[in-house]
Amino acid sequence: MPLIPIIAFLRFLFHFFQSIWSALRDPNNPEFRGLLSLVLITLGTGTLVYHWVEGWNLLDSLYFSVVTLTTIGFGDLSPKTAVGKIFTMIYILVGLGILAGFISALASYTVKHQTPGQHRPAEKQTERSKESQ
């Protein structure tokens, strides 16, 4: 397995969590803290409901909650009970909005607080092509 993609992924994770931490510490950003709290409550609720209703262990329940709300849906787990299916329908409708709001707030914060010398990869590509002309 090539090392470069792994390093790029780890760098992405570092910047992702750094942005979350920075946004949490910003006193002018109470909306972000509220949305992060709602995301954690939503994932926790989903985890506990699937654990109790479907009888899955906590890891499988959390995994299913994350996969469902991110709309990945691998299909390896699915609710079998009527209560689990009904909860999932409501969970998706409510949870998707909360997760989308959180991701939007994080992206907005990250773009606003990007340092002036920091460029996105697409901008670097454009700069290189201008220099070569």
C-alpha distance (Angstrom), angle and dihedral (degrees) to the residues before:
residue distance angle dihedral
M1 . . .
P2 3.81 . .
L3 3.77 115.1 .
I4 3.82 97.0 -143.6
P5 3.85 96.5 70.4
I6 3.79 90.4 47.9
I7 3.78 91.7 51.4
A8 3.82 90.9 46.6
F9 3.81 90.6 50.8
L10 3.81 92.5 48.5
R11 3.80 89.6 48.6
F12 3.81 89.6 51.1
L13 3.83 91.1 50.3
F14 3.80 90.7 48.8
H15 3.81 92.1 52.5
F16 3.81 91.9 42.9
F17 3.80 93.6 54.6
Q18 3.81 91.3 39.6
S19 3.83 89.1 56.1
I20 3.81 91.4 49.1
W21 3.80 91.7 49.0
S22 3.80 92.2 46.9
A23 3.81 92.6 48.6
L24 3.81 90.7 49.1
R25 3.80 91.6 53.4
D26 3.82 94.0 48.3
P27 3.83 107.2 103.2
N28 3.82 90.3 -158.3
N29 3.79 92.5 60.8
P30 3.84 109.1 70.3
E31 3.83 90.9 143.6
F32 3.80 90.4 65.9
R33 3.80 93.4 51.6
G34 3.78 89.8 49.7
L35 3.79 93.1 49.8
L36 3.81 92.6 47.0
S37 3.81 88.9 50.8
L38 3.81 90.3 50.5
V39 3.83 91.3 49.4
L40 3.81 91.3 51.1
I41 3.82 92.1 45.7
T42 3.82 90.6 48.2
L43 3.81 93.0 49.6
G44 3.81 91.2 44.6
T45 3.80 92.0 49.4
G46 3.79 92.2 48.5
T47 3.80 91.2 47.6
L48 3.81 93.5 51.5
V49 3.82 95.1 43.2
Y50 3.81 93.4 50.6
H51 3.80 89.9 44.9
W52 3.80 92.2 53.6
V53 3.80 101.0 34.0
E54 3.81 101.4 37.1
G55 3.81 97.4 29.2
W56 3.82 93.2 -126.8
N57 3.79 121.1 149.7
L58 3.80 116.8 -103.4
L59 3.80 95.0 -101.6
D60 3.81 93.1 52.0
S61 3.80 89.6 45.6
L62 3.81 92.9 51.8
Y63 3.81 90.7 43.7
F64 3.81 91.3 52.9
S65 3.81 91.3 46.7
V66 3.81 92.6 53.2
V67 3.81 94.6 42.6
T68 3.80 90.6 48.9
L69 3.80 97.0 47.9
T70 3.79 93.2 45.8
T71 3.84 88.2 51.2
I72 3.79 91.9 -125.9
G73 3.81 93.9 124.2
F74 3.80 103.5 -179.7
G75 3.80 90.8 -175.7
D76 3.80 95.3 -133.8
L77 3.81 90.4 116.5
S78 3.77 127.5 32.3
P79 3.78 134.5 164.0
K80 3.80 113.9 -95.9
T81 3.80 100.6 -175.2
A82 3.80 125.2 77.7
V83 3.81 90.6 -124.2
G84 3.81 90.3 51.1
K85 3.80 92.0 50.3
I86 3.80 93.6 48.0
F87 3.81 91.2 46.6
T88 3.81 90.2 50.1
M89 3.80 92.5 54.4
I90 3.80 91.6 52.0
Y91 3.82 92.1 39.8
I92 3.80 92.3 55.6
L93 3.80 94.4 48.2
V94 3.81 94.0 48.3
G95 3.81 98.8 33.5
L96 3.79 97.4 49.3
G97 3.79 91.4 58.2
I98 3.79 92.3 48.8
L99 3.81 93.3 47.0
A100 3.82 92.4 45.9
G101 3.81 90.4 50.8
F102 3.80 90.9 50.3
I103 3.81 93.8 48.6
S104 3.81 90.5 46.9
A105 3.82 92.1 50.2
L106 3.82 91.3 47.8
A107 3.81 92.6 48.9
S108 3.80 91.7 47.1
Y109 3.81 92.2 49.4
T110 3.80 92.1 46.8
V111 3.81 93.6 50.7
K112 3.82 92.6 46.1
H113 3.78 93.1 50.1
Q114 3.78 98.4 41.1
T115 3.80 110.8 130.0
P116 3.83 114.2 -112.5
G117 3.82 94.9 -115.6
Q118 3.79 93.0 48.7
H119 3.81 114.5 102.7
R120 3.74 131.7 -173.1
P121 3.85 116.4 -122.2
A122 3.82 92.3 -106.8
E123 3.81 90.3 55.8
K124 3.81 91.1 50.3
Q125 3.80 89.9 51.9
T126 3.82 90.6 51.5
E127 3.81 91.9 48.4
R128 3.80 91.6 51.5
S129 3.79 92.7 50.2
K130 3.84 90.7 50.3
E131 3.81 91.3 50.4
S132 3.81 92.6 51.3
Q133 3.83 93.0 53.3
